[in-house]
Amino acid sequence: MAIKILALHHHAVRTGGSQEEADKTMTFYREVLGLGADAGRPQIPGIPGYWVDVAGRAQVHLMGVEGASRFAKGPG
């Protein structure tokens, strides 16, 4: 049976671990998809990225992380 998606609130997408990779990914979201960055994203030490607004109803969080996040609760 297929799952019917009712809404999307937040979705995280990993980019490469550098600010340059996060910038390249944001360029795609801006230029190809026509979406803008939310200026309210806080600076997160060691995790470059953007919050991308989707029609004022959802956000995609672009996060520059290589390997497992240092905030992960376990190896899985």
GIWO-V781170 format. One record per residue. N is the residue number from 1. RES is the residue in one small letter. PHI is phi in radians with two decimals (* if undefined). PSI is psi in whole degrees, -180 to 180 (999 if undefined). BURIAL is + if it has 16 or more other C-alpha atoms within 10 Angstrom, else -. Layout:
((N | RES | PHI | PSI | BURIAL) (N | RES | PHI | PSI | BURIAL))
This chain:
((1 | m | * | 136 | -) (2 | a | -1.36 | 150 | -) (3 | i | -1.63 | 132 | -) (4 | k | -1.65 | 118 | -) (5 | i | -1.46 | 125 | -) (6 | l | -1.64 | -33 | -) (7 | a | -2.85 | 156 | -) (8 | l | -2.17 | 125 | -) (9 | h | -1.81 | -55 | -) (10 | h | -2.43 | 140 | -) (11 | h | -2.45 | 135 | -) (12 | a | -1.84 | 136 | -) (13 | v | -2.19 | 126 | -) (14 | r | -1.43 | 136 | +) (15 | t | -1.91 | -176 | +) (16 | g | -1.10 | 167 | +) (17 | g | -1.34 | -4 | +) (18 | s | -1.78 | 162 | +) (19 | q | -1.09 | -36 | +) (20 | e | -1.04 | -43 | -) (21 | e | -1.16 | -41 | +) (22 | a | -1.10 | -41 | +) (23 | d | -1.10 | -43 | +) (24 | k | -1.06 | -42 | -) (25 | t | -1.16 | -42 | +) (26 | m | -1.11 | -36 | +) (27 | t | -1.04 | -42 | -) (28 | f | -1.06 | -49 | -) (29 | y | -1.07 | -37 | +) (30 | r | -1.32 | -53 | -) (31 | e | -1.42 | -35 | -) (32 | v | -1.61 | -43 | -) (33 | l | -1.68 | -12 | -) (34 | g | 1.28 | 26 | -) (35 | l | -1.81 | 151 | +) (36 | g | -1.96 | 161 | +) (37 | a | -1.48 | 145 | +) (38 | d | -1.49 | 119 | +) (39 | a | -1.21 | -8 | -) (40 | g | -1.46 | -1 | -) (41 | r | -1.14 | 128 | -) (42 | p | -1.31 | 158 | -) (43 | q | -1.29 | 125 | -) (44 | i | -1.97 | 111 | -) (45 | p | -0.93 | 126 | -) (46 | g | 1.42 | -1 | -) (47 | i | -2.27 | 89 | +) (48 | p | -1.21 | 156 | +) (49 | g | 2.86 | -170 | +) (50 | y | -2.54 | 155 | +) (51 | w | -1.82 | 126 | +) (52 | v | -1.89 | 123 | +) (53 | d | -1.37 | 136 | +) (54 | v | -2.10 | 98 | +) (55 | a | 0.97 | 25 | -) (56 | g | 1.19 | 9 | -) (57 | r | -2.12 | -11 | -) (58 | a | -2.73 | 169 | -) (59 | q | -2.42 | 147 | +) (60 | v | -1.92 | 126 | +) (61 | h | -1.73 | 114 | +) (62 | l | -1.56 | 123 | +) (63 | m | -2.22 | 125 | +) (64 | g | -1.47 | 99 | +) (65 | v | -2.44 | 134 | +) (66 | e | -1.86 | 134 | -) (67 | g | 1.18 | -157 | -) (68 | a | -1.27 | 140 | -) (69 | s | -1.13 | 142 | -) (70 | r | -1.20 | -12 | -) (71 | f | -1.65 | -1 | -) (72 | a | -1.10 | 145 | -) (73 | k | -1.43 | -15 | -) (74 | g | -2.96 | 175 | -) (75 | p | -1.16 | -21 | -) (76 | g | -1.55 | 999 | -))
